């Protein structure tokens, strides 16, 4: 069975002050746990507005936000991995940002697989 794509909007996981939106992340965890109970798997898909990710520093902040997201859902067996943020494709140092995203998440989640956006 192929993993279902579950979009995770950057604007939903970060509050206006830049801190994590723990309420949203708890709800996401619950959704993923329900999928787990049904034997379903999920590929998490980071979604962000290009305006949220204009430069390398913003891309690193985006990576940190999704790394926190991964920590909050670490006990969800339904999660098989993440799609690389599509916004990285058009950025300067694209390949480096993609590799950094993978390596940051793999630190605590060595079983995750990663895919490029379609």
Contact map, one row per residue, 1 for C-alpha under 8 A:
1110000000000000000000000000000000000001000000000000000000000000000000000000000000000000000000000000000000000000000000
1111000000000000000000000000000000000000100000000000000000000000000000000000000000000000000000000000000000000000000000
1111100000000000000000000000000000000001111000000000000000000000000000000000000100000000000000000000000000000000000000
0111110000000000000000000000000000000001111000000000000000000000000000000000000000000000000000000000000000000000000000
0011111000000000000000000000000000000000011110000000000000000000000000000000000000000000000000000000000000000000000000
0001111100000000000000000000000000000000011110000000000000000000000000000000000000000000000000000000000000000000000000
0000111110000000000000000000000000000000000111100000000000000000000000000000000000000000000000000000000000000000000000
0000011111011000000000000000000000000000000111100000000000000000000000000000000000000000000000000000000000000000000000
0000001111111000000000000000000000000000000001110000000000000000000000000000000000000000000000000000000000000000000000
0000000111111100000000000000000000000000000001110000000000000100100000000000000000000000000000000000000000000000000000
0000000011111110000000000000000000000000000000010000000000000000000000000000000000000000000000000000000000000000000000
0000000111111110000010010000000000000000000000000000000000000000000000000000000000000000000000000000000000000000000000
0000000111111110000111011000000000000000000000000000000000000000100010000000000000000000000000000000000000000000000000
0000000001111111111110000000000000000000000000000000000000000000100000000000000000000000000000000000000000000000000000
0000000000111111111110000000000000000000000000000000000000000000000000000000000000000000000000000000000000000000000000
0000000000000111111000000000000000000000000000000000000000000000000000000000000000000000000000000000000000000000000000
0000000000000111111000000000000000000000000000000000000000000000000000000000000000000000000000000000000000000000000000
0000000000000111111100000000000000000000000000000000000000000000000000000000000000000000000000000000000000000000000000
0000000000000111111110000000000000000000000000000000000000000000000000000000000000000000000000000000000000000000000000
0000000000001110011111000000000000000000000000000000000000000000100100000000000000000000000000000000000000000000000000
0000000000011110001111111000000000000000000000000000000000000000000000000000000000000000000000000000000000000000000000
0000000000001000000111111100000000000000000000000000000000000000000000000000000000000000000000000000000000000000000000
0000000000000000000011111110000000000000000000000000000000000000000000000000000000000000000000000000000000000000000000
0000000000011000000011111111000000000000000000000000000000000000000000000000000000000000000000000000000000000000000000
0000000000001000000011111111100000000000000000000000000000000000000010011000000000000000000000000000000000000000000000
0000000000000000000001111111110000000000000000000000000000000000000000010000000000000000000000000000000000000000000000
0000000000000000000000111111111000000000000000000000000000000000000000000000000000000000000000000000000000000000000000
0000000000000000000000011111111100000000000000000000000000000000000000001000000000000000000000000000000000000000000000
0000000000000000000000001111111110000000000000000000000000000000000000011001000000000000000000000000000000000000000000
0000000000000000000000000111111111000000000000000000000000000000000000000000000000000000000000000000000000000000000000
0000000000000000000000000011111111100000000000000000000000000000000000000000000000000000000000000000000000000000000000
0000000000000000000000000001111111110000010000000000000000000000000000001001011000000000000000000000000000000000000000
0000000000000000000000000000111111111000000000000000000000000000000000000001110000000000000000000000000000000000000000
0000000000000000000000000000011111111100000000000000000000000000000000000000000000000000000000000000000000000000000000
0000000000000000000000000000001111111111110000000000000000000000000000000000010000000000000000000000000000000000000000
0000000000000000000000000000000111111111100000000000000000000000000000000001110000000000000000000000000000000000000000
0000000000000000000000000000000011111111000000000000000000000000000000000000000000000000000000000000000000000000000000
0000000000000000000000000000000001111111000000000000000000000000000000000000000000000000000000000000000000000000000000
0000000000000000000000000000000000111111100000000000000000000000000000000000010000000000000000000000000000000000000000
1011000000000000000000000000000000111111110000000000000000000000000000000000010000000000000000000000000000000000000000
0111000000000000000000000000000000110011111000000000000000000000000000000000111100000000000000000000000000000000000000
0011110000000000000000000000000100100001111100000000000000000000000000000000011110000000000000000000000000000000000000
0011110000000000000000000000000000000000111110000000000000000000000000000000001111100000000000000000000000000000000000
0000111100000000000000000000000000000000011111000000000000000000000000000000001011100000000000000000000000000000000000
0000111100000000000000000000000000000000001111100000000000000000000000000000000001111000000000000000000000000000000000
0000001111000000000000000000000000000000000111110000000000000000010000000000000001111100000000000000000000000000000000
0000001111000000000000000000000000000000000011111000000000000000000000000000000000001100000000000000000000000000000000
0000000011100000000000000000000000000000000001111101100000000000000000000000000000001010000000000000000000000000000000
0000000000000000000000000000000000000000000000111111100000000000000000000000000000000010000000000000000000000000000000
0000000000000000000000000000000000000000000000011111110000000000000000000000000000000010000000000000000000000000000000
0000000000000000000000000000000000000000000000001111110000000000000000000000000000000000000000000000000000000000000000
0000000000000000000000000000000000000000000000011111110001000000000000000000000000000000000000000000000000000000000000
0000000000000000000000000000000000000000000000011111111101100100000000000000000000000010000000000000000000000000000000
0000000000000000000000000000000000000000000000000111111101100000000000000000000000000000001000000000000000000000000000
0000000000000000000000000000000000000000000000000000111111100000000000000000000000000000001100000000000000000000000000
0000000000000000000000000000000000000000000000000000111111110000000000000000000000000000001110001000000000000000000000
0000000000000000000000000000000000000000000000000000001111111000000000000000000000000000000000000000000000000000000000
0000000000000000000000000000000000000000000000000001111111111100000000000000000000000000000000000000000000000000000000
0000000000000000000000000000000000000000000000000000111111111110000000000000000000000001000000001000000000000000000000
0000000000000000000000000000000000000000000000000000000111111111000000000000000000000000000000001000000000000000000000
0000000000000000000000000000000000000000000000000000000011111111100000000000000000000000000000000000000000000000000000
0000000001000000000000000000000000000000000000000000100001111111110000000000000000000000000000000000000000000000000000
0000000000000000000000000000000000000000000000000000000000111111111000000000000000000000000000000000100100000000000000
0000000000000000000000000000000000000000000000000000000000011111111100000000000000000000000000000000000000000000000000
0000000001001100000100000000000000000000000000000000000000001111111110000000000000000000000000000000000000000000000000
0000000000000000000000000000000000000000000001000000000000000111111111000000000000000000000000000000000000000000000000
0000000000000000000000000000000000000000000000000000000000000011111111100000000000000000000000000000000110000000000000
0000000000000000000100000000000000000000000000000000000000000001111111110000000000000000000000000000000000000000000000
0000000000001000000000001000000000000000000000000000000000000000111111111000000000000000000000000000000000000000000000
0000000000000000000000000000000000000000000000000000000000000000011111111100000000000000000000000000000010000000000000
0000000000000000000000000000000000000000000000000000000000000000001111111100000000000000000000000000000000010000000000
0000000000000000000000001100100000000000000000000000000000000000000111111110000000000000000000000000000000000000000000
0000000000000000000000001001100100000000000000000000000000000000000011111111001000000000000000000000000000000000000000
0000000000000000000000000000000000000000000000000000000000000000000001111111100000000000000000000000000000001000000000
0000000000000000000000000000000000000000000000000000000000000000000000011111100000000000000000000000000000000000000000
0000000000000000000000000000100110010000000000000000000000000000000000001111111000000000000000000000000000000000000000
0000000000000000000000000000000010010000100000000000000000000000000000000111111100000000000000000000000000000000000000
0000000000000000000000000000000110110011110000000000000000000000000000000001111100000000000000000000000000000000000000
0000000000000000000000000000000100000000111100000000000000000000000000001001111110000000000000000000000000000001000000
0010000000000000000000000000000000000000111000000000000000000000000000000000111111000000000000000000000000000011100000
0000000000000000000000000000000000000000011100000000000000000000000000000000001111100000000000000000000000000011110000
0000000000000000000000000000000000000000001111000000000000000000000000000000000111110000000000000000000000000001111000
0000000000000000000000000000000000000000001111000000000000000000000000000000000011111000000000000000000000000000011110
0000000000000000000000000000000000000000000011000000000000000000000000000000000001111101000000000100110000000000011110
0000000000000000000000000000000000000000000011110000000000000000000000000000000000111111100000000100000000000000000110
0000000000000000000000000000000000000000000001100000000000000000000000000000000000011111100000000000000000000000000110
0000000000000000000000000000000000000000000000011100100000000000000000000000000000001111111000000000000000000000000000
0000000000000000000000000000000000000000000000000000000000100000000000000000000000011111111001001100000000000000000000
0000000000000000000000000000000000000000000000000000000000000000000000000000000000001111111001100000000000000000000000
0000000000000000000000000000000000000000000000000000000000000000000000000000000000000011111101000000000000000000000000
0000000000000000000000000000000000000000000000000000011100000000000000000000000000000011111111000000000000000000000000
0000000000000000000000000000000000000000000000000000001100000000000000000000000000000000011111000000000000000000000000
0000000000000000000000000000000000000000000000000000000100000000000000000000000000000000001111111000000000000000000000
0000000000000000000000000000000000000000000000000000000000000000000000000000000000000001111111111100000000000000000000
0000000000000000000000000000000000000000000000000000000000000000000000000000000000000000100011111110000000000000000000
0000000000000000000000000000000000000000000000000000000000000000000000000000000000000000000011111111000000000000000000
0000000000000000000000000000000000000000000000000000000100110000000000000000000000000001000011111111100000000000000000
0000000000000000000000000000000000000000000000000000000000000000000000000000000000011001000001111111110000000000000000
0000000000000000000000000000000000000000000000000000000000000000000000000000000000000000000000111111111000000000000000
0000000000000000000000000000000000000000000000000000000000000000000000000000000000000000000000011111111100000000000000
0000000000000000000000000000000000000000000000000000000000000010000000000000000000010000000000001111111110000000000000
0000000000000000000000000000000000000000000000000000000000000000000000000000000000010000000000000111111111000000010000
0000000000000000000000000000000000000000000000000000000000000000000000000000000000000000000000000011111111100000000000
0000000000000000000000000000000000000000000000000000000000000010001000000000000000000000000000000001111111100000000000
0000000000000000000000000000000000000000000000000000000000000000001001000000000000000000000000000000111111111100000000
0000000000000000000000000000000000000000000000000000000000000000000000000000000000000000000000000000011111111111000000
0000000000000000000000000000000000000000000000000000000000000000000000000000000000000000000000000000001111111100000000
0000000000000000000000000000000000000000000000000000000000000000000000100000000000000000000000000000000011111100000000
0000000000000000000000000000000000000000000000000000000000000000000000000100000000000000000000000000000011111111000000
0000000000000000000000000000000000000000000000000000000000000000000000000000000000000000000000000000000011111111000000
0000000000000000000000000000000000000000000000000000000000000000000000000000000110000000000000000000000001001111100000
0000000000000000000000000000000000000000000000000000000000000000000000000000001111000000000000000000000001001111110000
0000000000000000000000000000000000000000000000000000000000000000000000000000000111000000000000000000000000000011111000
0000000000000000000000000000000000000000000000000000000000000000000000000000000011110000000000000000010000000001111100
0000000000000000000000000000000000000000000000000000000000000000000000000000000001110000000000000000000000000000111110
0000000000000000000000000000000000000000000000000000000000000000000000000000000000111100000000000000000000000000011111
0000000000000000000000000000000000000000000000000000000000000000000000000000000000111100000000000000000000000000001111
0000000000000000000000000000000000000000000000000000000000000000000000000000000000000000000000000000000000000000000111
